[in-house]
Amino acid sequence: MNKKPRDIEALKKAAEQGNATAQGNLGVAYYTGEGVEQDHEQAMHFWCLAAEQGDAGANEVLNELENSNTQATIIPFPSSDVATSMEASMGQLKLLHAKMLVEFGPKQTSKMFKAVGSETVFDKSVQQLIEIDENDEIEFKEVFSFKNKMNEDKNYDPRYEALQEICGFLNTNDGVLLIGVRDSKNRTDDLPAVSGIEADKRDWDDDKYIRHILDSVKASLGGAVITNYVTPEIETVGGNQVCRIECRKSPVPVYCNYKKNVLDKPFARYGSSTVSPPQKEWAEWCERKF
């Protein structure tokens, strides 16, 4: 790079407002570490936003990265000074991702994002997710439906708990829910992270267990979300089975209906927690996220 961005804060404001040239130039800054901490994922984020608006420079860079196994020669973009909102920019990227899911399907979309250097939570193995621990993109549950000895509280409903997490991811960001993994609160020195889903499955085979999860999601969150946005798979980790549920950000708000007591209740992710926002906060959330 032969030109340092003149004002990173101004670039951020312009990029977050939706200015394509500022998004491209901010991508350069993140890619090279000029004026900000180097972050290739952030670089890809802003280049994708700029390319979506038809910016020729961003498209050229993305094509070069996609067709090369080495780092591209980055040509800086002109800077701009438009004021901004990061949430708006993130929303544009999520919308692009959602459109690609519909057109290409989840597997091909993941490959295409990874091909240009943007690794997502879906590209990480179960073991990697466990090592990272719970955060805004990762959640652990020991069971999906059946209570275990550690959860004998009559008011505890593991299925409702799991559906809340799925709903929260759909309304917030891409994420992975691992069933059969203990969270850090429920681990001791003599308990491994992976508890497995064998007890949760009872006498069901893998296909029936997956179908049970999909039917539960369909009944509580709506049939549309299971087509492109919720994908459960069973993997073997350390001799135990784990159910990996990949949840992709929905382009529209998702509400939870569960039994007779929960009707059209929204959930959202706040860091590593899933909560149901108050009405006013939920309205503001929908304006930012959808």
C-alpha positions in Angstrom: 0.0 0.0 0.0 1.3 3.4 -0.9 -1.3 5.7 0.6 -2.3 5.8 4.3 -6.0 6.5 4.9 -6.1 10.1 6.1 -8.7 9.7 8.9 -9.7 6.3 10.1 -12.6 7.6 12.1 -14.0 9.5 9.2 -13.6 6.4 7.0 -15.5 4.3 9.5 -18.3 6.8 9.7 -18.5 7.0 5.9 -18.3 3.2 5.5 -21.0 2.6 8.1 -23.2 5.1 6.4 -23.0 3.0 3.3 -20.5 4.9 1.2 -19.0 2.3 -1.2 -15.6 4.0 -1.7 -15.2 4.5 2.0 -16.0 0.8 2.6 -13.4 -0.2 0.1 -10.8 2.1 1.6 -11.5 0.9 5.1 -11.1 -2.7 3.8 -7.6 -1.7 2.7 -6.8 -0.3 6.1 -7.9 -3.5 7.9 -6.1 -5.7 5.3 -2.8 -3.9 5.7 -3.1 -2.8 9.3 -2.7 0.9 8.4 -4.2 3.0 11.1 -6.1 0.0 12.7 -5.3 -3.4 14.0 -4.9 -5.8 11.1 -8.0 -7.9 10.6 -8.6 -9.7 7.3 -12.1 -10.7 8.3 -13.0 -7.1 8.7 -11.3 -6.3 5.4 -13.4 -8.9 3.6 -16.6 -7.5 5.3 -16.1 -4.0 4.0 -15.0 -5.2 0.5 -18.1 -7.3 0.3 -20.2 -4.4 1.2 -18.6 -2.2 -1.4 -18.7 -4.9 -4.1 -22.4 -5.4 -3.4 -23.0 -1.8 -4.4 -21.1 -2.3 -7.6 -17.7 -0.8 -6.6 -15.3 -1.9 -9.4 -12.2 -1.7 -7.1 -13.7 -3.9 -4.4 -14.9 -6.4 -7.1 -11.4 -6.5 -8.5 -9.8 -7.2 -5.2 -12.2 -9.9 -4.3 -11.7 -11.6 -7.7 -8.0 -11.4 -7.2 -8.1 -13.0 -3.8 -10.5 -15.7 -5.0 -8.3 -16.6 -7.9 -5.0 -16.5 -6.0 -3.4 -18.5 -3.3 -1.2 -15.6 -2.2 -2.1 -12.2 -0.8 -3.4 -9.8 -3.5 -1.7 -6.6 -4.4 -4.0 -4.1 -2.8 -4.7 -0.8 -4.5 -6.1 1.8 -2.1 -9.5 3.4 -2.6 -10.2 7.1 -2.2 -11.5 8.1 1.3 -14.7 9.9 2.1 -16.3 11.7 5.1 -19.9 10.6 5.4 -21.3 9.9 8.8 -22.4 6.4 9.8 -23.9 3.4 11.6 -22.0 0.1 11.9 -25.3 -1.8 12.4 -26.4 -0.7 9.0 -23.3 -2.0 7.3 -23.4 -5.3 9.2 -27.0 -5.6 8.0 -26.0 -5.2 4.4 -23.5 -8.1 4.7 -26.0 -10.3 6.4 -28.5 -9.5 3.6 -25.9 -10.5 1.0 -25.3 -13.7 2.9 -29.0 -14.5 3.1 -29.4 -13.9 -0.7 -26.5 -16.2 -1.4 -28.0 -18.9 0.9 -31.3 -18.8 -1.1 -29.5 -18.9 -4.5 -26.6 -21.3 -3.8 -27.5 -23.2 -0.6 -25.6 -23.2 2.8 -22.7 -25.5 1.8 -21.8 -23.6 -1.4 -22.3 -20.2 0.3 -19.9 -21.3 3.1 -17.3 -22.4 0.5 -17.6 -19.1 -1.4 -17.1 -17.0 1.7 -14.2 -19.1 2.7 -12.7 -18.9 -0.8 -12.1 -15.2 -0.4 -10.6 -15.5 3.0 -13.6 -14.9 5.3 -13.9 -17.8 7.7 -17.2 -18.1 9.4 -18.3 -19.9 12.6 -19.6 -22.7 10.3 -16.1 -23.4 9.1 -14.9 -24.4 12.6 -14.9 -27.9 13.8 -16.8 -29.0 16.9 -13.6 -29.3 18.8 -12.6 -25.7 17.8 -16.0 -24.4 18.9 -15.5 -26.1 22.3 -12.1 -24.6 22.7 -13.4 -21.1 21.9 -16.2 -21.5 24.4 -19.6 -19.8 24.4 -19.8 -16.4 22.9 -22.2 -14.4 20.6 -21.8 -17.2 17.9 -21.5 -20.3 20.0 -23.8 -21.9 22.6 -23.7 -25.3 24.4 -26.6 -27.4 25.7 -26.3 -30.8 27.3 -29.7 -32.0 25.9 -32.4 -30.9 23.5 -35.4 -32.6 25.0 -34.8 -35.1 27.8 -33.9 -33.9 31.3 -30.8 -35.4 32.9 -30.0 -35.9 36.5 -28.4 -32.5 36.8 -31.7 -30.8 35.7 -34.5 -32.1 37.9 -36.2 -28.8 38.3 -39.8 -29.2 37.4 -39.9 -25.8 35.8 -36.9 -26.6 33.6 -37.8 -27.4 30.0 -34.6 -28.2 27.9 -36.5 -28.1 24.6 -37.8 -24.6 25.2 -34.3 -23.6 26.3 -32.8 -24.9 23.1 -35.5 -23.3 20.9 -34.8 -19.9 22.6 -31.1 -20.2 21.6 -32.0 -21.0 18.0 -34.5 -18.2 17.9 -31.9 -15.8 19.3 -29.3 -16.7 16.6 -31.9 -16.3 13.9 -32.7 -12.8 15.1 -29.2 -11.7 15.8 -26.3 -13.4 13.8 -25.1 -16.7 12.5 -24.3 -19.1 15.2 -23.9 -22.8 16.2 -25.7 -24.5 19.0 -24.0 -27.7 20.2 -26.2 -30.3 21.9 -24.3 -32.8 24.1 -21.7 -30.3 25.3 -21.5 -29.0 28.9 -21.0 -25.3 29.3 -18.2 -24.0 31.6 -20.6 -23.5 34.5 -21.5 -27.2 34.5 -18.0 -28.6 34.1 -15.7 -29.7 36.9 -12.2 -31.1 36.8 -13.5 -34.6 36.4 -16.2 -33.8 33.8 -15.3 -33.7 30.1 -16.8 -30.9 27.9 -18.5 -33.5 25.7 -21.3 -35.3 27.5 -22.9 -36.7 24.3 -26.5 -37.0 23.1 -26.9 -40.7 23.6 -29.2 -40.3 26.6 -31.1 -37.5 24.8 -31.7 -39.7 21.8 -33.1 -42.5 23.9 -33.9 -45.3 21.4 -34.0 -43.1 18.3 -31.6 -43.4 15.4 -29.8 -40.4 14.0 -32.4 -39.6 11.4 -35.3 -39.7 13.8 -33.4 -37.5 16.3 -32.7 -34.9 13.6 -36.3 -35.1 12.4 -37.4 -34.5 16.0 -35.3 -31.3 16.2 -36.5 -30.0 12.9 -40.2 -30.7 13.7 -39.8 -28.9 17.0 -38.2 -25.9 15.3 -41.0 -25.9 12.7 -43.7 -26.1 15.3 -42.3 -23.3 17.5 -40.5 -21.0 15.1 -42.2 -21.5 11.8 -41.7 -23.8 8.8 -39.8 -21.3 6.7 -36.8 -21.1 9.0 -35.8 -24.7 8.7 -35.4 -24.6 4.9 -32.3 -22.4 4.7 -31.6 -21.2 8.2 -31.5 -24.2 10.6 -29.3 -27.2 9.8 -28.8 -30.0 12.4 -26.1 -32.6 11.9 -24.7 -35.4 14.2 -20.9 -35.7 14.6 -18.8 -38.0 16.7 -16.3 -36.3 19.0 -14.1 -38.3 21.3 -16.3 -41.4 21.1 -19.5 -39.5 21.9 -22.1 -38.1 19.5 -22.7 -34.3 19.4 -25.6 -32.6 17.5 -24.3 -29.5 15.7 -27.2 -27.1 14.9 -26.1 -24.4 12.5 -28.4 -21.3 12.7 -28.1 -18.6 10.0 -29.3 -15.1 10.5 -32.9 -14.7 9.3 -33.8 -11.8 7.0 -37.0 -11.3 8.9 -37.9 -11.4 12.6 -38.6 -14.8 14.1 -40.9 -15.4 17.0 -41.2 -18.4 19.4 -44.5 -20.2 20.1 -44.2 -22.9 22.6 -47.1 -25.0 24.0 -49.9 -22.8 25.3 -47.9 -20.4 27.5 -45.5 -18.8 25.0 -47.0 -16.9 22.0 -45.1 -14.8 19.5 -42.2 -14.2 21.9 -39.0 -12.8 20.4 -35.5 -13.8 21.5 -32.1 -12.1 20.8 -28.5 -12.7 21.5 -26.6 -10.3 23.8 -23.1 -11.6 23.9 -23.2 -15.2 25.1 -26.7 -14.8 26.6 -30.2 -15.1 24.9 -33.0 -13.0 26.3 -36.4 -11.8 25.3 -36.2 -8.0 24.9 -38.9 -5.6 26.2 -41.3 -4.4 23.5 -39.6 -1.0 23.0 -36.2 -2.5 22.8 -37.4 -5.2 20.4 -38.8 -2.6 18.1 -35.5 -0.8 18.0 -33.7 -4.1 17.5 -35.9 -4.9 14.5 -35.0 -1.5 12.9 -31.3 -2.2 13.3 -31.2 -5.9 12.4 -33.8 -6.3 9.6 
